[in-house]
Every structure is written in structure tokens, then in C-alpha cells.
Amino acid sequence: MRQEAAFFHGQEPTLVYIAKKLKDALRLEEIFSGAGVDYGVEADEYRGGVVFRSVRVGAFFYVLPEAVSVAHQIMLRHGYQPYVSDGK
């Protein structure tokens, strides 16, 4: 279920997906809500493009660390490629 920022207070949420299209964001919200996954979503900027790089806005999806594995499994089952930090 979609949670407000207060839900994550005192904890470090983990980024699991960056939706670049509204349609993808709305569908993932529906999938997470249907599966009972607590998540947060906020608009933020990312860099995109290959030849013409630009700053774009996307929907960033976050879950608590203990829910990352479940969120990734659900996303993969529905054709989403989870965001995984490169550790930098």
C-alpha cells in the first residue's frame, strides 16, 4: 500500500524502481497495492538519453529494506526490471 513519508521516518528506504512513464508508475502502484507491499513514491530527476542526454522527471519507488526481496520478486513476475544500486 502506498505510504506517506512519515511511514519511513527513522528508517532508510531502498530505491527499487524508477518509472520513466506515467503508465508504468500507475501500473506498478496497482501491482504493489494488490500484493500488499508498503511502498513510497516520489517524483525526482534522473539523467536519460544516449545521444542527447537530458534531465528528466520520473516516479521513484521505495520500500523498507526488509521488503526489497519481496518487491523485486513481484516486479520480476510482472515484467519490471528492479533498480539495483551499483554500489557507488
N, CA, C and O of each residue as an XYZ file, in Angstrom:
352
protein
N       0.833     -1.167      0.000
C       0.000      0.000      0.000
C       0.889      1.247      0.000
O       1.953      1.276      0.619
N       0.431      2.246     -0.694
C       1.202      3.491     -0.765
C       1.243      4.144      0.600
O       0.220      4.272      1.273
N       2.446      4.559      1.006
C       2.649      5.156      2.318
C       3.200      6.570      2.161
O       3.866      6.894      1.178
N       2.908      7.385      3.140
C       3.434      8.748      3.187
C       4.845      8.721      3.785
O       5.281      7.696      4.307
N       5.543      9.831      3.707
C       6.926      9.932      4.178
C       7.061      9.550      5.652
O       8.076      8.974      6.043
N       6.066      9.856      6.469
C       6.125      9.550      7.903
C       6.309      8.055      8.160
O       6.900      7.674      9.170
N       5.817      7.214      7.271
C       5.945      5.760      7.410
C       7.418      5.351      7.442
O       7.774      4.384      8.116
N       8.272      6.070      6.729
C       9.687      5.737      6.623
C      10.554      6.463      7.652
O      11.773      6.293      7.666
N       9.930      7.269      8.511
C      10.671      8.074      9.483
C      11.595      7.193     10.328
O      11.170      6.192     10.907
N      12.862      7.590     10.381
C      13.834      6.864     11.194
C      14.398      5.625     10.520
O      15.210      4.915     11.114
N      13.985      5.357      9.302
C      14.470      4.196      8.562
C      14.958      4.662      7.194
O      14.518      5.698      6.697
N      15.847      3.916      6.597
C      16.402      4.282      5.295
C      15.699      3.469      4.207
O      16.001      2.287      4.037
N      14.765      4.079      3.465
C      14.081      3.335      2.400
C      15.046      3.000      1.267
O      16.038      3.696      1.056
N      14.745      1.933      0.548
C      15.581      1.465     -0.553
C      14.869      1.711     -1.878
O      13.700      1.362     -2.037
N      15.576      2.308     -2.817
C      15.029      2.548     -4.152
C      14.932      1.226     -4.894
O      15.924      0.507     -5.014
N      13.739      0.895     -5.396
C      13.561     -0.369     -6.114
C      13.196     -0.177     -7.584
O      13.316     -1.113     -8.375
N      12.745      1.041     -7.967
C      12.360      1.238     -9.359
C      12.241      2.724     -9.673
O      11.834      3.524     -8.831
N      12.605      3.074    -10.903
C      12.386      4.433    -11.408
C      11.484      4.308    -12.627
O      11.910      3.818    -13.672
N      10.242      4.749    -12.493
C       9.288      4.710    -13.608
C       9.507      5.951    -14.461
O       9.440      7.079    -13.975
N       9.767      5.722    -15.729
C      10.032      6.829    -16.639
C       8.778      7.271    -17.382
O       8.769      8.317    -18.031
N       7.721      6.473    -17.284
C       6.445      6.797    -17.921
C       5.333      6.694    -16.883
O       5.357      5.817    -16.019
N       4.378      7.583    -16.974
C       3.259      7.601    -16.033
C       2.518      6.273    -16.038
O       2.131      5.773    -14.982
N       2.320      5.701    -17.211
C       1.602      4.428    -17.335
C       2.288      3.330    -16.517
O       1.617      2.544    -15.848
N       3.618      3.275    -16.568
C       4.367      2.284    -15.791
C       4.234      2.530    -14.298
O       4.084      1.587    -13.521
N       4.289      3.791    -13.894
C       4.172      4.138    -12.479
C       2.807      3.739    -11.932
O       2.715      3.145    -10.858
N       1.761      4.060    -12.660
C       0.408      3.731    -12.199
C       0.197      2.219    -12.120
O      -0.438      1.717    -11.192
N       0.735      1.509    -13.099
C       0.594      0.047    -13.105
C       1.349     -0.571    -11.924
O       0.834     -1.475    -11.266
N       2.567     -0.088    -11.652
C       3.332     -0.631    -10.532
C       2.664     -0.313     -9.201
O       2.684     -1.138     -8.288
N       2.079      0.859     -9.081
C       1.329      1.186     -7.856
C       0.194      0.190     -7.657
O      -0.031     -0.286     -6.544
N      -0.509     -0.120     -8.715
C      -1.616     -1.074     -8.644
C      -1.106     -2.467     -8.249
O      -1.727     -3.147     -7.432
N       0.007     -2.881     -8.819
C       0.590     -4.193     -8.528
C       1.034     -4.273     -7.066
O       0.699     -5.232     -6.371
N       1.788     -3.269     -6.594
C       2.242     -3.262     -5.209
C       1.067     -3.228     -4.240
O       1.074     -3.950     -3.243
N       0.062     -2.409     -4.512
C      -1.105     -2.324     -3.628
C      -1.849     -3.648     -3.582
O      -2.263     -4.098     -2.514
N      -2.018     -4.269     -4.740
C      -2.702     -5.565     -4.806
C      -1.963     -6.660     -4.070
O      -2.578     -7.596     -3.558
N      -0.640     -6.548     -4.013
C       0.185     -7.560     -3.342
C       0.412     -7.229     -1.859
O       1.026     -8.009     -1.131
N      -0.080     -6.083     -1.428
C       0.082     -5.696     -0.028
C       1.475     -5.202      0.328
O       1.871     -5.258      1.491
N       2.219     -4.720     -0.655
C       3.564     -4.190     -0.411
C       3.455     -2.732      0.012
O       2.827     -1.923     -0.673
N       4.071     -2.400      1.147
C       4.138     -0.997      1.576
C       5.251     -0.322      0.800
O       6.380     -0.811      0.781
N       4.943      0.797      0.161
C       5.919      1.488     -0.672
C       5.677      2.988     -0.600
O       4.597      3.449     -0.233
N       6.703      3.725     -0.957
C       6.596      5.165     -1.101
C       6.972      5.514     -2.519
O       7.767      4.811     -3.144
N       6.416      6.584     -3.034
C       6.740      7.021     -4.392
C       6.847      8.538     -4.388
O       6.041      9.233     -3.769
N       7.863      9.041     -5.094
C       8.024     10.484     -5.210
C       8.606     10.822     -6.573
O       9.338     10.030     -7.165
N       8.274     11.994     -7.053
C       8.836     12.472     -8.322
C      10.235     13.009     -8.051
O      10.472     13.698     -7.060
N      11.152     12.680     -8.949
C      12.520     13.160     -8.823
C      13.150     13.190    -10.206
O      12.573     12.689    -11.171
N      14.319     13.771    -10.297
C      15.002     13.898    -11.586
C      16.008     12.780    -11.789
O      16.613     12.292    -10.834
N      16.181     12.377    -13.049
C      17.215     11.430    -13.433
C      17.763     11.875    -14.784
O      17.126     12.660    -15.487
N      18.920     11.385    -15.141
C      19.519     11.702    -16.439
C      19.181     10.596    -17.412
O      19.310      9.416    -17.086
N      18.747     10.971    -18.613
C      18.379      9.989    -19.628
C      18.854     10.401    -21.003
O      19.315     11.523    -21.213
N      18.734      9.475    -21.933
C      19.147      9.744    -23.307
C      20.518      9.169    -23.589
O      21.359      9.058    -22.697
N      20.732      8.804    -24.844
C      22.018      8.248    -25.243
C      22.823      9.302    -25.988
O      23.935      9.647    -25.587
N      22.264      9.799    -27.052
C      22.956     10.813    -27.845
C      22.732     12.197    -27.236
O      23.683     12.948    -27.022
N      21.484     12.526    -26.962
C      21.128     13.824    -26.378
C      20.727     13.618    -24.919
O      19.553     13.402    -24.616
N      21.704     13.685    -24.021
C      21.436     13.492    -22.600
C      20.670     14.687    -22.054
O      20.943     15.833    -22.411
N      19.721     14.409    -21.198
C      18.943     15.483    -20.590
C      18.457     15.040    -19.212
O      18.493     13.857    -18.873
N      18.008     16.000    -18.438
C      17.426     15.728    -17.130
C      15.932     15.532    -17.329
O      15.262     16.352    -17.958
N      15.429     14.452    -16.793
C      14.008     14.115    -16.923
C      13.427     13.856    -15.543
O      14.167     13.730    -14.567
N      12.113     13.776    -15.459
C      11.438     13.512    -14.190
C      10.781     12.147    -14.258
O      10.132     11.800    -15.245
N      10.960     11.372    -13.188
C      10.354     10.053    -13.105
C       9.751      9.832    -11.730
O       9.896     10.662    -10.833
N       9.070      8.701    -11.574
C       8.493      8.315    -10.286
C       9.434      7.306     -9.640
O       9.651      6.219    -10.177
N       9.991      7.664     -8.492
C      10.947      6.820     -7.782
C      10.197      6.032     -6.711
O       9.541      6.618     -5.850
N      10.293      4.703     -6.766
C       9.596      3.816     -5.829
C      10.558      3.313     -4.768
O      11.651      2.841     -5.081
N      10.147      3.416     -3.514
C      10.958      2.999     -2.378
C      10.204      2.007     -1.511
O       8.981      2.076     -1.395
N      10.939      1.080     -0.899
C      10.383      0.175      0.107
C      11.371      0.109      1.265
O      12.513      0.551      1.139
N      10.933     -0.440      2.388
C      11.840     -0.647      3.507
C      12.794     -1.790      3.174
O      12.444     -2.674      2.392
N      13.993     -1.787      3.754
C      14.991     -2.810      3.417
C      14.481     -4.251      3.539
O      14.840     -5.104      2.727
N      13.662     -4.522      4.528
C      13.173     -5.900      4.713
C      12.163     -6.313      3.639
O      11.842     -7.497      3.528
N      11.662     -5.370      2.853
C      10.691     -5.678      1.804
C      11.306     -5.709      0.404
O      10.602     -5.981     -0.568
N      12.602     -5.437      0.285
C      13.242     -5.361     -1.029
C      13.117     -6.665     -1.803
O      12.746     -6.654     -2.976
N      13.417     -7.774     -1.171
C      13.380     -9.077     -1.847
C      11.989     -9.385     -2.388
O      11.843     -9.809     -3.534
N      10.979     -9.173     -1.571
C       9.595     -9.423     -1.994
C       9.200     -8.486     -3.128
O       8.579     -8.912     -4.102
N       9.561     -7.208     -3.002
C       9.236     -6.229     -4.046
C       9.896     -6.622     -5.366
O       9.265     -6.544     -6.420
N      11.161     -7.042     -5.319
C      11.860     -7.462     -6.533
C      11.184     -8.664     -7.177
O      11.022     -8.699     -8.397
N      10.789     -9.644     -6.381
C      10.113    -10.836     -6.913
C       8.805    -10.464     -7.600
O       8.510    -10.950     -8.691
N       8.035     -9.614     -6.968
C       6.755     -9.182     -7.534
C       6.982     -8.424     -8.833
O       6.275     -8.641     -9.817
N       7.969     -7.537     -8.835
C       8.257     -6.757    -10.034
C       8.684     -7.657    -11.186
O       8.200     -7.496    -12.306
N       9.575     -8.592    -10.928
C      10.038     -9.502    -11.980
C       8.886    -10.330    -12.536
O       8.807    -10.565    -13.742
N       7.999    -10.768    -11.659
C       6.837    -11.564    -12.077
C       5.932    -10.783    -13.031
O       5.249    -11.369    -13.872
N       5.934     -9.454    -12.892
C       5.074     -8.608    -13.725
C       5.833     -7.887    -14.839
O       5.304     -6.963    -15.456
N       7.062     -8.306    -15.093
C       7.813     -7.759    -16.220
C       8.588     -6.484    -15.954
O       9.025     -5.827    -16.899
N       8.770     -6.117    -14.698
C       9.544     -4.932    -14.346
C      10.966     -5.343    -13.989
O      11.175     -6.378    -13.356
N      11.930     -4.546    -14.388
C      13.328     -4.781    -14.039
C      13.655     -3.913    -12.826
O      13.723     -2.691    -12.957
N      13.861     -4.511    -11.645
C      14.138     -3.729    -10.443
C      15.415     -2.906    -10.570
O      16.362     -3.306    -11.247
N      15.426     -1.757     -9.912
C      16.615     -0.934     -9.829
C      17.537     -1.574     -8.795
O      17.105     -1.913     -7.693
N      18.794     -1.734     -9.153
C      19.794     -2.255     -8.228
C      20.961     -1.281     -8.243
O      21.524     -0.990     -9.299
N      21.319     -0.785     -7.080
C      22.413      0.173     -6.957
C      23.723     -0.470     -7.392
O      23.966     -1.649     -7.133
N      24.558      0.314     -8.051
C      25.865     -0.204     -8.479
C      26.894     -0.089     -7.344
O      28.067     -0.413     -7.535
N      26.456      0.370     -6.172
C      27.331      0.425     -5.007
C      28.263      1.620     -4.945
O      29.124      1.678     -4.067
N      28.117      2.566     -5.846
C      28.981      3.751     -5.834
C      28.393      4.838     -4.990
O      28.985      5.910     -4.864
